[in-house]
């Protein structure tokens, strides 16, 4: 495009796209890290007031999908703050009632440790964010 006259008005259209990423969690037994834990159900909420606490104003977005034995994911989340809560524990495990606060920001790794009891053994969960194109 060339501007040929003084004071010529040129229209340019700019399109903004939301930054999106994926949240992925791997649930493993702390004592046996190669043992991924299947069967949990995790809910993801938008932290609408960004206070890091689950309250009545936060919006439930849905449940994470279990990809493959102990790996859970939710895709296409917009840049922002989220809360993850375990709704159902794997068989033989105690429900972890703690809510994790996450910040979805492309190309950054987010780690959160969660503990769960199974016959008094702790379980670690690692949460990482993956950019929409699959890179970390």
C-alpha positions in Angstrom: 0.0 0.0 0.0 1.3 3.4 -1.0 0.2 6.8 0.3 0.2 9.1 -2.7 -1.2 12.4 -1.4 -0.7 14.6 1.6 -3.4 14.1 4.2 -4.6 11.0 2.4 -6.6 8.7 4.8 -5.7 5.0 4.6 -7.8 2.4 6.4 -6.0 -0.5 8.0 -7.8 -3.4 9.6 -6.2 -5.1 12.6 -7.4 -8.3 14.0 -6.7 -9.2 17.6 -6.6 -12.9 18.7 -6.9 -14.1 22.2 -3.7 -15.7 23.6 -4.6 -19.3 24.4 -2.8 -22.2 26.0 -3.4 -25.7 27.5 -3.2 -26.9 31.1 -1.8 -30.4 31.5 -1.5 -32.3 34.7 0.2 -35.6 35.5 -1.0 -37.3 38.6 1.6 -39.7 40.1 2.2 -41.6 43.4 4.8 -39.7 45.4 6.4 -43.0 46.6 6.3 -44.6 43.1 6.7 -41.7 40.6 6.4 -44.1 37.6 2.9 -45.0 38.8 0.5 -42.5 37.1 -2.9 -42.3 38.8 -6.0 -42.8 36.6 -9.6 -42.1 37.4 -9.4 -38.6 39.0 -11.8 -35.9 37.9 -10.6 -32.3 37.9 -12.8 -29.2 37.5 -11.4 -26.0 36.0 -12.8 -22.6 37.0 -12.1 -19.1 35.7 -10.9 -17.1 38.7 -13.1 -14.1 37.8 -12.1 -11.9 40.7 -8.4 -13.1 40.6 -8.2 -13.7 44.3 -6.9 -17.2 44.0 -9.8 -18.7 46.0 -12.8 -20.6 44.8 -15.9 -18.6 45.5 -19.5 -18.1 44.2 -18.4 -15.6 41.4 -15.9 -18.0 39.8 -17.2 -19.7 36.7 -17.0 -23.5 36.1 -15.5 -24.0 32.6 -15.6 -27.8 32.7 -13.6 -30.9 33.5 -10.1 -31.8 32.4 -9.9 -34.7 29.9 -7.8 -37.7 30.9 -5.5 -38.3 27.9 -3.6 -41.4 29.0 -3.4 -43.0 32.4 -2.9 -40.2 34.9 -2.4 -37.4 32.4 -5.2 -34.7 32.4 -5.6 -31.7 30.1 -7.8 -28.8 29.3 -7.2 -27.0 26.0 -7.8 -23.6 24.5 -7.8 -21.6 27.8 -7.5 -17.8 27.4 -4.6 -16.0 29.1 -5.6 -15.5 32.7 -6.1 -16.9 36.2 -7.7 -20.3 36.8 -8.6 -22.6 39.7 -8.3 -26.4 39.6 -10.2 -28.5 42.0 -10.3 -32.3 42.3 -13.9 -33.4 42.1 -13.3 -37.2 42.3 -10.3 -39.0 43.6 -8.9 -42.2 41.9 -10.2 -45.4 43.5 -8.4 -46.2 46.7 -7.4 -42.5 47.3 -8.7 -39.8 49.5 -10.2 -36.7 47.8 -7.8 -33.7 47.9 -10.0 -30.7 48.8 -7.3 -28.1 48.2 -7.9 -25.7 45.2 -4.9 -24.9 43.1 -4.6 -21.4 41.6 -2.9 -21.3 38.1 -2.0 -18.5 35.7 -2.3 -19.4 32.0 0.5 -17.6 30.2 1.9 -19.0 27.0 5.4 -20.4 26.9 5.8 -20.6 30.6 5.9 -23.7 32.8 3.6 -23.6 35.8 4.2 -26.1 38.6 1.8 -26.9 41.4 2.2 -29.7 43.9 -0.9 -31.5 45.2 -1.0 -34.1 47.9 -3.4 -36.9 48.2 -3.6 -39.7 50.8 -3.7 -43.3 49.9 -3.2 -45.4 53.0 -1.3 -42.3 54.4 1.0 -42.0 51.4 1.4 -38.6 49.6 0.8 -38.2 45.9 2.4 -35.5 43.8 0.7 -33.8 40.8 2.7 -31.7 38.4 0.8 -29.0 36.4 2.4 -27.5 33.4 1.0 -25.2 30.8 1.5 -26.0 27.1 1.1 -23.3 24.4 -1.7 -23.8 21.9 0.9 -25.0 19.3 2.1 -27.8 21.7 5.3 -26.1 22.9 6.1 -25.6 26.6 
